[in-house]
Every structure is written in C-alpha cells, then in structure tokens.
C-alpha cells in the first residue's frame, strides 16, 4: 500500500477529514492510481489506526510512490516506535517530489492528530481539521528524525505535510 504526500503543505483547516480525504483521492486519481486513498489523520470520529482494513494491516508493506518500502506493514507503524520509517527511504508527493528535500515543504512536519498507537487525540486535531488558527492545536511529528507519530503539539496555523495512505489495494 502506498503512503504519499499531498502536493503542498496544509494548515490545520482542511474542511474536515472529508476535505483532506478528497484531496488525497483527487491527487491519486490525477496520476492514475486506482486504489482508495485516505488522509493519514485521526479525527473526532476516526482513529488513524483503523483507516486500513483489518485484513490488510499485517500482510502488505507500506511503500512510497517508487514502491520502496517505508514500513513492513500498517501494524508496524504503531508498535511503540513513534512510527519509525526505514532509513533513507524518501516520502514523495503525488507529483514526485521528495518532501524532505524539496523547499515546497519548509517545515518537515506531518499532521496526524494521533497517539503513538494511532488513536485519536480529540484535543489535538485542529477542531476536527476545520481550523487553521493559532488558537487551536494539532498533533504533529517531525519527519527529519524519521518518525510519523511523534507527539509534538503545534498551532493549527502551521503548514505541514499531509500524508495519504492507500487503504484499499488494487493490483495492477
């Protein structure tokens, strides 16, 4: 299953989880990917951990746009390692840029709104991903250390990386 970043950073106000999911879906379709893509975010009604179907959580590796392995499985993201990625494997955007090397993403942070085990943190989801103000906070992680689920609260006016996970795999 692919883990790919949106083509530009986003503030916490993304028109809710549906708005973020729609951006993931649209950008995946624009490059010919046929699976369903969802935002790598917890929300007030959804735990990040539950986005991927139970049957696919342990079997399929998580790969980048170039099919390089980031994680051995979906479950491995949530195993007490703060979502530690495989070393030296880049995360690409849908338009093929390495988010850690490209200046489009000056802050190498990713929004997630989750605990280290992928459960929602309802006080850290930028008011259900609907506000981009400095008066609210969202949970984020620094990709520079190679972790997806560090616990770093940040103001929602910050523009960070949004990741999209392919949650229904369709073989080519």
Biotite code that builds the C-alpha atoms (Angstrom):
import biotite.structure as struc

atoms = struc.array([
    struc.Atom([0.000, 0.000, 0.000], chain_id="A", res_id=1, res_name="UNK", atom_name="CA", element="C"),
    struc.Atom([1.294, 3.430, -0.908], chain_id="A", res_id=2, res_name="UNK", atom_name="CA", element="C"),
    struc.Atom([1.959, 6.285, 1.521], chain_id="A", res_id=3, res_name="UNK", atom_name="CA", element="C"),
    struc.Atom([2.216, 9.522, -0.461], chain_id="A", res_id=4, res_name="UNK", atom_name="CA", element="C"),
    struc.Atom([2.162, 13.226, 0.475], chain_id="A", res_id=5, res_name="UNK", atom_name="CA", element="C"),
    struc.Atom([-0.186, 15.857, -0.905], chain_id="A", res_id=6, res_name="UNK", atom_name="CA", element="C"),
    struc.Atom([1.484, 18.189, -3.408], chain_id="A", res_id=7, res_name="UNK", atom_name="CA", element="C"),
    struc.Atom([1.573, 21.138, -0.988], chain_id="A", res_id=8, res_name="UNK", atom_name="CA", element="C"),
    struc.Atom([1.634, 21.684, 2.786], chain_id="A", res_id=9, res_name="UNK", atom_name="CA", element="C"),
    struc.Atom([-1.661, 22.348, 4.563], chain_id="A", res_id=10, res_name="UNK", atom_name="CA", element="C"),
    struc.Atom([-2.757, 24.265, 7.630], chain_id="A", res_id=11, res_name="UNK", atom_name="CA", element="C"),
    struc.Atom([-4.983, 22.508, 10.157], chain_id="A", res_id=12, res_name="UNK", atom_name="CA", element="C"),
    struc.Atom([-8.135, 23.841, 8.482], chain_id="A", res_id=13, res_name="UNK", atom_name="CA", element="C"),
    struc.Atom([-8.708, 21.321, 5.690], chain_id="A", res_id=14, res_name="UNK", atom_name="CA", element="C"),
    struc.Atom([-12.512, 21.408, 5.588], chain_id="A", res_id=15, res_name="UNK", atom_name="CA", element="C"),
    struc.Atom([-12.563, 18.451, 7.956], chain_id="A", res_id=16, res_name="UNK", atom_name="CA", element="C"),
    struc.Atom([-11.390, 14.911, 7.405], chain_id="A", res_id=17, res_name="UNK", atom_name="CA", element="C"),
    struc.Atom([-13.581, 14.696, 4.297], chain_id="A", res_id=18, res_name="UNK", atom_name="CA", element="C"),
    struc.Atom([-11.770, 17.642, 2.735], chain_id="A", res_id=19, res_name="UNK", atom_name="CA", element="C"),
    struc.Atom([-8.395, 16.035, 3.390], chain_id="A", res_id=20, res_name="UNK", atom_name="CA", element="C"),
    struc.Atom([-9.618, 12.654, 2.112], chain_id="A", res_id=21, res_name="UNK", atom_name="CA", element="C"),
    struc.Atom([-10.955, 14.322, -1.046], chain_id="A", res_id=22, res_name="UNK", atom_name="CA", element="C"),
    struc.Atom([-7.568, 15.918, -1.750], chain_id="A", res_id=23, res_name="UNK", atom_name="CA", element="C"),
    struc.Atom([-5.885, 12.513, -1.330], chain_id="A", res_id=24, res_name="UNK", atom_name="CA", element="C"),
    struc.Atom([-8.404, 10.857, -3.647], chain_id="A", res_id=25, res_name="UNK", atom_name="CA", element="C"),
    struc.Atom([-8.180, 13.588, -6.317], chain_id="A", res_id=26, res_name="UNK", atom_name="CA", element="C"),
    struc.Atom([-4.383, 13.739, -6.395], chain_id="A", res_id=27, res_name="UNK", atom_name="CA", element="C"),
    struc.Atom([-4.111, 9.932, -6.555], chain_id="A", res_id=28, res_name="UNK", atom_name="CA", element="C"),
    struc.Atom([-6.545, 9.803, -9.481], chain_id="A", res_id=29, res_name="UNK", atom_name="CA", element="C"),
    struc.Atom([-4.695, 12.621, -11.265], chain_id="A", res_id=30, res_name="UNK", atom_name="CA", element="C"),
    struc.Atom([-1.606, 10.396, -11.583], chain_id="A", res_id=31, res_name="UNK", atom_name="CA", element="C"),
    struc.Atom([-3.546, 7.244, -12.460], chain_id="A", res_id=32, res_name="UNK", atom_name="CA", element="C"),
    struc.Atom([-3.557, 5.449, -9.092], chain_id="A", res_id=33, res_name="UNK", atom_name="CA", element="C"),
    struc.Atom([-6.691, 3.360, -8.795], chain_id="A", res_id=34, res_name="UNK", atom_name="CA", element="C"),
    struc.Atom([-6.791, 2.409, -5.101], chain_id="A", res_id=35, res_name="UNK", atom_name="CA", element="C"),
    struc.Atom([-8.666, 4.431, -2.487], chain_id="A", res_id=36, res_name="UNK", atom_name="CA", element="C"),
    struc.Atom([-6.512, 6.958, -0.635], chain_id="A", res_id=37, res_name="UNK", atom_name="CA", element="C"),
    struc.Atom([-7.357, 8.443, 2.756], chain_id="A", res_id=38, res_name="UNK", atom_name="CA", element="C"),
    struc.Atom([-5.653, 11.168, 4.759], chain_id="A", res_id=39, res_name="UNK", atom_name="CA", element="C"),
    struc.Atom([-3.181, 9.855, 7.380], chain_id="A", res_id=40, res_name="UNK", atom_name="CA", element="C"),
    struc.Atom([-5.151, 11.621, 10.141], chain_id="A", res_id=41, res_name="UNK", atom_name="CA", element="C"),
    struc.Atom([-7.218, 10.827, 13.190], chain_id="A", res_id=42, res_name="UNK", atom_name="CA", element="C"),
    struc.Atom([-10.414, 12.830, 13.587], chain_id="A", res_id=43, res_name="UNK", atom_name="CA", element="C"),
    struc.Atom([-13.136, 13.167, 16.205], chain_id="A", res_id=44, res_name="UNK", atom_name="CA", element="C"),
    struc.Atom([-14.847, 10.041, 14.809], chain_id="A", res_id=45, res_name="UNK", atom_name="CA", element="C"),
    struc.Atom([-11.894, 8.084, 13.401], chain_id="A", res_id=46, res_name="UNK", atom_name="CA", element="C"),
    struc.Atom([-8.718, 6.555, 14.784], chain_id="A", res_id=47, res_name="UNK", atom_name="CA", element="C"),
    struc.Atom([-5.770, 6.669, 12.402], chain_id="A", res_id=48, res_name="UNK", atom_name="CA", element="C"),
    struc.Atom([-5.053, 3.009, 13.145], chain_id="A", res_id=49, res_name="UNK", atom_name="CA", element="C"),
    struc.Atom([-8.470, 1.943, 11.779], chain_id="A", res_id=50, res_name="UNK", atom_name="CA", element="C"),
    struc.Atom([-8.176, 3.588, 8.335], chain_id="A", res_id=51, res_name="UNK", atom_name="CA", element="C"),
    struc.Atom([-6.703, 0.458, 6.736], chain_id="A", res_id=52, res_name="UNK", atom_name="CA", element="C"),
    struc.Atom([-8.865, -2.677, 6.512], chain_id="A", res_id=53, res_name="UNK", atom_name="CA", element="C"),
    struc.Atom([-8.126, -5.274, 9.188], chain_id="A", res_id=54, res_name="UNK", atom_name="CA", element="C"),
    struc.Atom([-7.234, -7.914, 6.580], chain_id="A", res_id=55, res_name="UNK", atom_name="CA", element="C"),
    struc.Atom([-4.542, -5.658, 5.070], chain_id="A", res_id=56, res_name="UNK", atom_name="CA", element="C"),
    struc.Atom([-2.919, -4.376, 8.284], chain_id="A", res_id=57, res_name="UNK", atom_name="CA", element="C"),
    struc.Atom([-0.315, -7.123, 8.696], chain_id="A", res_id=58, res_name="UNK", atom_name="CA", element="C"),
    struc.Atom([0.141, -8.565, 5.206], chain_id="A", res_id=59, res_name="UNK", atom_name="CA", element="C"),
    struc.Atom([1.017, -5.677, 2.923], chain_id="A", res_id=60, res_name="UNK", atom_name="CA", element="C"),
    struc.Atom([4.116, -3.469, 3.110], chain_id="A", res_id=61, res_name="UNK", atom_name="CA", element="C"),
    struc.Atom([3.749, 0.319, 3.146], chain_id="A", res_id=62, res_name="UNK", atom_name="CA", element="C"),
    struc.Atom([5.694, 1.768, 0.213], chain_id="A", res_id=63, res_name="UNK", atom_name="CA", element="C"),
    struc.Atom([6.409, 5.189, -1.266], chain_id="A", res_id=64, res_name="UNK", atom_name="CA", element="C"),
    struc.Atom([5.491, 6.374, -4.768], chain_id="A", res_id=65, res_name="UNK", atom_name="CA", element="C"),
    struc.Atom([8.508, 4.488, -6.183], chain_id="A", res_id=66, res_name="UNK", atom_name="CA", element="C"),
    struc.Atom([7.469, 1.244, -4.403], chain_id="A", res_id=67, res_name="UNK", atom_name="CA", element="C"),
    struc.Atom([10.351, 1.465, -1.906], chain_id="A", res_id=68, res_name="UNK", atom_name="CA", element="C"),
    struc.Atom([9.417, 0.018, 1.498], chain_id="A", res_id=69, res_name="UNK", atom_name="CA", element="C"),
    struc.Atom([8.795, 2.543, 4.275], chain_id="A", res_id=70, res_name="UNK", atom_name="CA", element="C"),
    struc.Atom([7.267, 0.032, 6.740], chain_id="A", res_id=71, res_name="UNK", atom_name="CA", element="C"),
    struc.Atom([6.922, -3.750, 6.723], chain_id="A", res_id=72, res_name="UNK", atom_name="CA", element="C"),
    struc.Atom([3.166, -3.409, 7.408], chain_id="A", res_id=73, res_name="UNK", atom_name="CA", element="C"),
    struc.Atom([0.481, -0.980, 8.580], chain_id="A", res_id=74, res_name="UNK", atom_name="CA", element="C"),
    struc.Atom([0.648, -2.513, 12.074], chain_id="A", res_id=75, res_name="UNK", atom_name="CA", element="C"),
    struc.Atom([4.397, -1.865, 12.284], chain_id="A", res_id=76, res_name="UNK", atom_name="CA", element="C"),
    struc.Atom([3.765, 1.905, 12.230], chain_id="A", res_id=77, res_name="UNK", atom_name="CA", element="C"),
    struc.Atom([2.035, 1.677, 15.621], chain_id="A", res_id=78, res_name="UNK", atom_name="CA", element="C"),
    struc.Atom([4.410, -0.669, 17.501], chain_id="A", res_id=79, res_name="UNK", atom_name="CA", element="C"),
    struc.Atom([5.940, 1.655, 20.133], chain_id="A", res_id=80, res_name="UNK", atom_name="CA", element="C"),
    struc.Atom([8.499, 3.212, 17.779], chain_id="A", res_id=81, res_name="UNK", atom_name="CA", element="C"),
    struc.Atom([6.702, 6.544, 17.142], chain_id="A", res_id=82, res_name="UNK", atom_name="CA", element="C"),
    struc.Atom([6.199, 5.337, 13.578], chain_id="A", res_id=83, res_name="UNK", atom_name="CA", element="C"),
    struc.Atom([9.899, 4.923, 12.749], chain_id="A", res_id=84, res_name="UNK", atom_name="CA", element="C"),
    struc.Atom([10.377, 4.635, 8.978], chain_id="A", res_id=85, res_name="UNK", atom_name="CA", element="C"),
    struc.Atom([13.008, 2.560, 7.214], chain_id="A", res_id=86, res_name="UNK", atom_name="CA", element="C"),
    struc.Atom([16.222, 4.585, 6.943], chain_id="A", res_id=87, res_name="UNK", atom_name="CA", element="C"),
    struc.Atom([16.964, 6.520, 3.761], chain_id="A", res_id=88, res_name="UNK", atom_name="CA", element="C"),
    struc.Atom([13.617, 5.798, 2.088], chain_id="A", res_id=89, res_name="UNK", atom_name="CA", element="C"),
    struc.Atom([12.047, 9.074, 0.932], chain_id="A", res_id=90, res_name="UNK", atom_name="CA", element="C"),
    struc.Atom([8.411, 10.073, 1.076], chain_id="A", res_id=91, res_name="UNK", atom_name="CA", element="C"),
    struc.Atom([7.285, 11.515, -2.233], chain_id="A", res_id=92, res_name="UNK", atom_name="CA", element="C"),
    struc.Atom([4.386, 13.777, -3.089], chain_id="A", res_id=93, res_name="UNK", atom_name="CA", element="C"),
    struc.Atom([1.874, 12.751, -5.743], chain_id="A", res_id=94, res_name="UNK", atom_name="CA", element="C"),
    struc.Atom([3.808, 14.877, -8.257], chain_id="A", res_id=95, res_name="UNK", atom_name="CA", element="C"),
    struc.Atom([7.038, 13.012, -7.468], chain_id="A", res_id=96, res_name="UNK", atom_name="CA", element="C"),
    struc.Atom([8.933, 15.398, -5.169], chain_id="A", res_id=97, res_name="UNK", atom_name="CA", element="C"),
    struc.Atom([10.817, 14.202, -2.067], chain_id="A", res_id=98, res_name="UNK", atom_name="CA", element="C"),
    struc.Atom([9.152, 16.128, 0.787], chain_id="A", res_id=99, res_name="UNK", atom_name="CA", element="C"),
    struc.Atom([12.312, 16.089, 2.913], chain_id="A", res_id=100, res_name="UNK", atom_name="CA", element="C"),
    struc.Atom([14.468, 17.554, 0.144], chain_id="A", res_id=101, res_name="UNK", atom_name="CA", element="C"),
    struc.Atom([12.063, 19.981, -1.539], chain_id="A", res_id=102, res_name="UNK", atom_name="CA", element="C"),
    struc.Atom([11.585, 23.591, -0.374], chain_id="A", res_id=103, res_name="UNK", atom_name="CA", element="C"),
    struc.Atom([7.809, 23.440, -1.018], chain_id="A", res_id=104, res_name="UNK", atom_name="CA", element="C"),
    struc.Atom([7.680, 21.931, 2.491], chain_id="A", res_id=105, res_name="UNK", atom_name="CA", element="C"),
    struc.Atom([9.948, 24.232, 4.554], chain_id="A", res_id=106, res_name="UNK", atom_name="CA", element="C"),
    struc.Atom([8.904, 22.582, 7.820], chain_id="A", res_id=107, res_name="UNK", atom_name="CA", element="C"),
    struc.Atom([9.446, 18.840, 7.616], chain_id="A", res_id=108, res_name="UNK", atom_name="CA", element="C"),
    struc.Atom([6.485, 18.143, 9.891], chain_id="A", res_id=109, res_name="UNK", atom_name="CA", element="C"),
    struc.Atom([3.454, 15.957, 9.264], chain_id="A", res_id=110, res_name="UNK", atom_name="CA", element="C"),
    struc.Atom([-0.019, 16.385, 10.787], chain_id="A", res_id=111, res_name="UNK", atom_name="CA", element="C"),
    struc.Atom([-1.547, 13.215, 12.295], chain_id="A", res_id=112, res_name="UNK", atom_name="CA", element="C"),
    struc.Atom([-3.764, 14.011, 15.343], chain_id="A", res_id=113, res_name="UNK", atom_name="CA", element="C"),
    struc.Atom([-2.972, 10.642, 16.919], chain_id="A", res_id=114, res_name="UNK", atom_name="CA", element="C"),
    struc.Atom([-1.375, 8.912, 19.864], chain_id="A", res_id=115, res_name="UNK", atom_name="CA", element="C"),
    struc.Atom([1.737, 6.794, 19.149], chain_id="A", res_id=116, res_name="UNK", atom_name="CA", element="C"),
    struc.Atom([-0.611, 3.807, 18.787], chain_id="A", res_id=117, res_name="UNK", atom_name="CA", element="C"),
    struc.Atom([-2.854, 5.523, 16.228], chain_id="A", res_id=118, res_name="UNK", atom_name="CA", element="C"),
    struc.Atom([-5.738, 6.524, 18.481], chain_id="A", res_id=119, res_name="UNK", atom_name="CA", element="C"),
    struc.Atom([-7.427, 9.908, 18.119], chain_id="A", res_id=120, res_name="UNK", atom_name="CA", element="C"),
    struc.Atom([-6.410, 12.790, 20.353], chain_id="A", res_id=121, res_name="UNK", atom_name="CA", element="C"),
    struc.Atom([-9.563, 14.873, 20.155], chain_id="A", res_id=122, res_name="UNK", atom_name="CA", element="C"),
    struc.Atom([-7.912, 17.887, 21.797], chain_id="A", res_id=123, res_name="UNK", atom_name="CA", element="C"),
    struc.Atom([-5.163, 17.867, 19.127], chain_id="A", res_id=124, res_name="UNK", atom_name="CA", element="C"),
    struc.Atom([-6.970, 17.700, 15.792], chain_id="A", res_id=125, res_name="UNK", atom_name="CA", element="C"),
    struc.Atom([-7.368, 21.400, 14.909], chain_id="A", res_id=126, res_name="UNK", atom_name="CA", element="C"),
    struc.Atom([-11.063, 21.352, 15.824], chain_id="A", res_id=127, res_name="UNK", atom_name="CA", element="C"),
    struc.Atom([-11.783, 18.323, 13.621], chain_id="A", res_id=128, res_name="UNK", atom_name="CA", element="C"),
    struc.Atom([-9.338, 19.641, 10.969], chain_id="A", res_id=129, res_name="UNK", atom_name="CA", element="C"),
    struc.Atom([-11.597, 22.645, 10.365], chain_id="A", res_id=130, res_name="UNK", atom_name="CA", element="C"),
    struc.Atom([-9.493, 25.499, 11.734], chain_id="A", res_id=131, res_name="UNK", atom_name="CA", element="C"),
    struc.Atom([-6.173, 26.945, 10.679], chain_id="A", res_id=132, res_name="UNK", atom_name="CA", element="C"),
    struc.Atom([-5.869, 29.430, 13.550], chain_id="A", res_id=133, res_name="UNK", atom_name="CA", element="C"),
    struc.Atom([-3.108, 29.804, 16.104], chain_id="A", res_id=134, res_name="UNK", atom_name="CA", element="C"),
    struc.Atom([-5.673, 29.392, 18.917], chain_id="A", res_id=135, res_name="UNK", atom_name="CA", element="C"),
    struc.Atom([-6.048, 25.652, 18.326], chain_id="A", res_id=136, res_name="UNK", atom_name="CA", element="C"),
    struc.Atom([-3.534, 22.803, 18.240], chain_id="A", res_id=137, res_name="UNK", atom_name="CA", element="C"),
    struc.Atom([-2.977, 19.634, 16.270], chain_id="A", res_id=138, res_name="UNK", atom_name="CA", element="C"),
    struc.Atom([-0.644, 16.715, 16.891], chain_id="A", res_id=139, res_name="UNK", atom_name="CA", element="C"),
    struc.Atom([2.294, 16.528, 14.506], chain_id="A", res_id=140, res_name="UNK", atom_name="CA", element="C"),
    struc.Atom([5.583, 14.710, 14.016], chain_id="A", res_id=141, res_name="UNK", atom_name="CA", element="C"),
    struc.Atom([8.963, 15.663, 12.588], chain_id="A", res_id=142, res_name="UNK", atom_name="CA", element="C"),
    struc.Atom([9.913, 13.617, 9.542], chain_id="A", res_id=143, res_name="UNK", atom_name="CA", element="C"),
    struc.Atom([13.545, 14.711, 9.854], chain_id="A", res_id=144, res_name="UNK", atom_name="CA", element="C"),
    struc.Atom([14.011, 12.166, 12.621], chain_id="A", res_id=145, res_name="UNK", atom_name="CA", element="C"),
    struc.Atom([12.273, 9.504, 10.540], chain_id="A", res_id=146, res_name="UNK", atom_name="CA", element="C"),
    struc.Atom([9.149, 9.244, 12.735], chain_id="A", res_id=147, res_name="UNK", atom_name="CA", element="C"),
    struc.Atom([5.496, 9.554, 11.690], chain_id="A", res_id=148, res_name="UNK", atom_name="CA", element="C"),
    struc.Atom([3.903, 9.592, 15.158], chain_id="A", res_id=149, res_name="UNK", atom_name="CA", element="C"),
    struc.Atom([5.977, 11.760, 17.475], chain_id="A", res_id=150, res_name="UNK", atom_name="CA", element="C"),
    struc.Atom([3.854, 13.704, 19.955], chain_id="A", res_id=151, res_name="UNK", atom_name="CA", element="C"),
    struc.Atom([4.544, 17.335, 19.024], chain_id="A", res_id=152, res_name="UNK", atom_name="CA", element="C"),
    struc.Atom([1.521, 19.652, 19.515], chain_id="A", res_id=153, res_name="UNK", atom_name="CA", element="C"),
    struc.Atom([1.592, 22.563, 17.052], chain_id="A", res_id=154, res_name="UNK", atom_name="CA", element="C"),
    struc.Atom([-0.664, 25.535, 16.333], chain_id="A", res_id=155, res_name="UNK", atom_name="CA", element="C"),
    struc.Atom([-3.106, 24.901, 13.512], chain_id="A", res_id=156, res_name="UNK", atom_name="CA", element="C"),
    struc.Atom([-1.919, 27.914, 11.513], chain_id="A", res_id=157, res_name="UNK", atom_name="CA", element="C"),
    struc.Atom([1.256, 25.930, 10.742], chain_id="A", res_id=158, res_name="UNK", atom_name="CA", element="C"),
    struc.Atom([1.522, 24.492, 7.224], chain_id="A", res_id=159, res_name="UNK", atom_name="CA", element="C"),
    struc.Atom([2.658, 20.876, 7.368], chain_id="A", res_id=160, res_name="UNK", atom_name="CA", element="C"),
    struc.Atom([2.801, 17.767, 5.220], chain_id="A", res_id=161, res_name="UNK", atom_name="CA", element="C"),
    struc.Atom([-0.374, 15.725, 4.793], chain_id="A", res_id=162, res_name="UNK", atom_name="CA", element="C"),
    struc.Atom([0.202, 12.063, 4.060], chain_id="A", res_id=163, res_name="UNK", atom_name="CA", element="C"),
    struc.Atom([-2.261, 9.845, 2.231], chain_id="A", res_id=164, res_name="UNK", atom_name="CA", element="C"),
    struc.Atom([-2.499, 6.086, 2.726], chain_id="A", res_id=165, res_name="UNK", atom_name="CA", element="C"),
    struc.Atom([-3.862, 3.713, 0.114], chain_id="A", res_id=166, res_name="UNK", atom_name="CA", element="C"),
    struc.Atom([-6.471, 1.885, 2.152], chain_id="A", res_id=167, res_name="UNK", atom_name="CA", element="C"),
    struc.Atom([-7.867, -0.409, -0.498], chain_id="A", res_id=168, res_name="UNK", atom_name="CA", element="C"),
    struc.Atom([-5.228, -2.049, -2.603], chain_id="A", res_id=169, res_name="UNK", atom_name="CA", element="C"),
    struc.Atom([-5.976, -2.791, -6.253], chain_id="A", res_id=170, res_name="UNK", atom_name="CA", element="C"),
    struc.Atom([-3.363, -4.892, -8.019], chain_id="A", res_id=171, res_name="UNK", atom_name="CA", element="C"),
    struc.Atom([-2.272, -3.503, -11.379], chain_id="A", res_id=172, res_name="UNK", atom_name="CA", element="C"),
])
